[in-house]
C-alpha cells in the first residue's frame, strides 16, 4: 500500500463515494492531531492521495511517518 520514494511515503486510497472518503479523512485528521504529525493530502471525489515526510527532519521519512502511515492503514481497513 505505502511506497517510499523521493524521501516520502505515498499511498492512494479509494472509497465507494465522496462521503466515505471524507469520513476517512476526518478520522485520519483526529489521529494526525494526536500524533502531532500532519499529512500532505489531496482528495478528488472517492480518492485520497497521501504523502508523508517529516519537514522538521529535512523532508525525509522518519519514525513519525511510519507510525502515522500504520495508523492510516488501520483506519482504511475499516472501509476496505
C-alpha positions in Angstrom: 0.0 0.0 0.0 2.7 2.6 1.0 5.5 3.3 -1.3 8.7 5.1 -0.2 10.1 7.3 -3.0 11.8 10.7 -3.2 12.1 11.0 0.6 8.4 10.4 1.2 5.8 7.7 1.9 2.9 7.9 -0.5 -0.3 6.0 -0.8 -3.7 6.3 -2.6 -6.9 5.2 -1.0 -10.2 4.6 -2.9 -13.7 4.6 -1.4 -17.3 4.0 -2.5 -18.0 7.7 -2.7 -17.0 11.2 -1.6 -18.8 11.0 1.7 -16.8 7.8 2.7 -13.6 9.4 1.6 -14.3 12.5 3.6 -15.2 10.4 6.7 -11.8 8.6 6.3 -10.0 12.0 6.1 -11.9 13.2 9.2 -10.8 10.1 11.2 -7.2 10.4 10.0 -7.2 14.1 10.9 -8.0 13.2 14.5 -5.2 10.7 14.7 -2.8 13.0 13.0 -3.6 15.7 15.5 -3.0 13.3 18.4 0.4 12.3 16.9 1.2 15.9 16.1 2.1 14.9 12.6 0.0 16.1 9.6 -0.2 14.6 6.1 0.0 16.3 2.8 -3.1 15.0 1.1 -5.4 15.5 -1.8 -9.0 14.4 -2.2 -10.8 14.1 -5.5 -14.3 12.5 -5.2 -13.7 9.0 -3.9 -9.9 9.0 -3.9 -7.5 10.3 -1.2 -3.8 10.6 -2.0 -1.5 11.0 1.0 2.2 11.9 1.2 4.2 11.8 4.4 7.6 13.1 5.3 9.0 15.0 8.3 9.7 18.6 7.5 11.4 19.2 10.8 13.9 16.4 9.9 14.8 18.0 6.5 11.9 16.5 4.5 12.8 12.8 4.9 10.9 9.7 6.1 11.2 9.2 9.8 9.6 7.0 12.5 6.8 9.6 12.8 5.9 9.0 9.2 6.0 5.2 9.6 3.7 5.5 12.7 1.2 7.7 11.0 1.2 5.5 7.9 0.4 2.5 10.0 -2.4 4.3 11.7 -3.8 5.5 8.4 -3.7 1.9 7.1 -5.6 0.7 10.2 -8.3 3.4 9.6 -8.5 2.4 5.9 -9.1 -1.2 6.8 -12.4 -0.2 8.3 -13.5 0.9 4.8 -11.9 -1.8 2.7 
